[in-house]
Amino acid sequence: MCGSGAEHHRILGKRLNASQGRHPGRKTGITTTIMRCRKCGLIFSNPIPVPLDIQDHYGVTAEDYWQEDYLKTQAGAYTNELQHIKEILNTKEQIVSLDIGAGFGAYMMACKNAGFDAYGCEPSESFYRRAIETMSLSPDHLIKCTVEELKWPDEKFHFIFMGAVLEHLTNPAQRLTDCMKWLKPGGILSVIVPSSDWLSVKLFDWSYKLRGLGYTAHLSPMHSPYHLYEFTLDSFKAQASNAGYTVHSCHYEMCQTFLPGFLSFLLRPYMRRFNKGMEINILLQKT
């Protein structure tokens, strides 16, 4: 994201190709090395495991990949969010939107209900079929392909949404640059990514370190949900001028803590106050 060399990267530890739990040293499997950039805070896998076929990772049913509560998400859940996008864009034209990694289509349907000319892409065969069949989305507007395969005219879209997508891509910086080409001047790219500063993971790492284990809880590059990166706000600020955007706004989401109940109760106020939750929600505006 910031273009720094290896001299600015430090090793956080090893990561297994399965859930590690409290005792990763007792488990067998393949590991890769997880590193953090000292300049922008980006956490990444080195080397980066790449599947032979995208369906090896995401060719599962929506029920197996997402939690049940998320699958019940209704399009109306995004009404306030999309109203905010309308206010920022402040255009009399019909807003043309693109949902990259559309999943089962809930956000794309929300855009359609908000009056947008809504397009999307989804690489997973099973997710794509569910979106077409259950959301009644048109195959003319929802394309089954990876973001790397997307071809759009320059300045086609007013708004692009990438929710929980960038962390799965081998080259997130290049994909952000692509999105800026597809956006009209002043257009908005909404990005939701896992935070490098999530306190829950840091607590696991401290427990590993105290016991002399060379492991880290950051990322899951070789098992579901296949996260290759975690980001900070500085990761995006570092890339902004090269990619042609500015950071319009940012807020942090608590989400789950995955900590014991009493510990979660004690730490949630701290995490909320100091932005140590699981996700970052960032709006990037094309300059």
Salt bridges, closest charged atoms under 4 A:
GLU7 OE2 - HIS8 NE2 3.67
GLU63 OE2 - ARG130 NH1 2.45
GLU68 OE2 - LYS72 NZ 3.36
GLU93 OE1 - HIS158 NE2 2.75
ASP117 OD1 - HIS141 NE2 3.08
GLU125 OE2 - ARG129 NE 3.11
GLU125 OE1 - LYS144 NZ 3.43
GLU167 OE2 - HIS168 NE2 3.96
GLU167 OE2 - HIS227 NE2 3.80
ASP178 OD2 - ARG175 NH2 2.95
ASP197 OD1 - ARG36 NH2 3.07
ASP205 OD2 - HIS218 NE2 3.68
GLU230 OE1 - HIS218 ND1 2.61
GLU253 OE2 - HIS251 NE2 2.82
